[in-house]
Amino acid sequence: MKLLSNLFKKSKQEKEQKAQIKPKASKKNHHEKVAIRKGEIGEYKIDIQLAQLPKEYIHLSDIMLKNDKAKSGYSQIDHIVITPYGIFVIETKNYQGTIYGGKDRKTWSVNGKFKMMNPFIQNYGHIQAIKNHIEEKYHHSFISMVSFTKRCTFKIDELDFRKMSSDELIVYDVELSEYIHRKVSVNKIHNKELILKEDEIKRIYSILVEANIEDHSIREQHVQSLKLEGEVHSQNQQVKCCVCNKTVSDKVKSFCLSSKKFNGKIYCFEHQKSLV
């Protein structure tokens, strides 16, 4: 009987162990995986667009160059397209929502909440990094492009970002090749001769390929540096109670700002009660 009892207990314990629910992955890990997946899809859509360009246009992707003026010491450039009528430097953004910004604003936002650096300031740094590696006579031939997904809508101060007369253009990822074609056509009208001849295009391409940093450890260090900078920026953006300096949530912030009785000031829950 004792033997049967022990076997029964052992069987019961095994069933209980199997029935235990596996710990769920943290929300942070889940969001990171989703972000990576969205990024992969976004880059795939860009690759399709670049594949539609004429064969004489040469493009490079994921290029990292030394940049002494960058905080990390490097600039990582999403895409570069070298054409006879301009060098397109493309920064891709994989956000969803309403993009608020302007040419003279240092920071832009998504849905009025998530802050990001003005992408044209970011791309200016990328272009300067490229200029450090090529001859000065080519420095006037750059076009800065920022590509967003169709999941975005724009609330931008200036409308010039969508005009072919500008050398700073905002595009949707699905219209990237179209906008490059149109901009090349405009530049072709304004320039009787080629801005870049075939041998010059190949030379610039070779220079950038040679300068590209492929070392995995350096690239990882650069990514970690950007993450740390983003975390610090996020901490600096934290909203605090004007009385006790306690950090409050975005929901509390919105509630305070929408209520006339708080007169545009933000209070934590405890100090809200004291004002009622």
Phi, psi and omega in degrees: 000319181297321179297315179296323179295318179295319179296321179297316179298317181297317179296321180295319179296319180296319179296320179296321179295319179293329183282348181298136181281131178294142180298135179289147176294144181297153179300325181298313180297321179298313180297322179296318179295319178297317180297319179296317180296316178298321179297319179296318178295318180299315180293325178297319179294323177294318180301321178298318179297316182293329180293342181275353182284155179302151183297333181285349174274129179253132179234149178234149179230147177054060180261129177246125181236152175294139179211099184297337183273349177278148183298325180276347183091000183218159171237130178251116189254128184295305183211146174229129177240120182256118183236167177296343183235033174144155176253115182266123176250119191245124174255124182258138179235132185247050182266169176226124180134197181268127181263118177254134179182188180187160184302321185266004179272131179289326179236143173250174180217158174250120182059023178073007183243293183290124182267141174218156177295143173311116186298336178283330172292318177300315182289332175300318177298321178296317180295320178298322178297320178293318181300329179296345184250350182238167184294149185298332183294346178262000188291341182272358191260017184270142172237124180267124180236138175239123184253127175246160177281166179289355177281002182251153167234151186253131170237075187253141183299318184257142177268350183297338182296347180248006182260141182292345179284346183268149173262011173232114188233136171259130180225160168273150184303326183283351180243014184301309182296324179298315181292326176295315178302313183294318180293321177298319180297319178295314180295328179294323179293321184274352179232115182293328180247162178299139174285321178228122177280168185303316181292330178289320176301314180295323181292316179298318178301313181297321180298316182289323177296318180292324182280343182300130180267117182255351181305120185298320182295322178292318179296318179295320178297321178297315179298315180297324178296319179293321178297316180297318179297321178293322178294318178297317179298319180296320179295322179292337181273357182299138181263135184235155177298135183287350180260304186255357178068020178279136179293134179243161181282167177298327180295316178295318179301311181298320180298314181295315183290336180273351182257126182295331184293341179268356172053041176079005179257160183247129181234146173290172185301317181298316182281341171296318181296326182291341181266350182288000000 
